[in-house]
Amino acid sequence: MRSPRDYDGKHLKISGTVTEKDSLLFAKYFVLRDKTGEIHVVTSRILPNVGESVIVRGRLDEAFSFGDASALVFVEDLPEKER
């Protein structure tokens, strides 16, 4: 979280505890927290439960930036069996 632009577009594996989840018309997401902070994870799978510890593979994307501020999201890769 200290230098997120260094990871923009790269495939990573992250883990943490789910603190929120929501399903909108166009996207499902959950918020994942670890010792470095929180990030929104966009997914197409069934949402994990709040409080659940999960490991997620995917890509970090800059959703938007305005000056020095930016919003980042983690886009989860589909597991092999769901592709």
Secondary structure, 3 states (H helix, E strand, C coil): CCCHHHHCCCEEEEEEEEEEEEECCCCEEEEEEECCEEEEEEECCCCCCCCCEEEEEEEEEEEEEECCEEEEEEEECCCHHHC
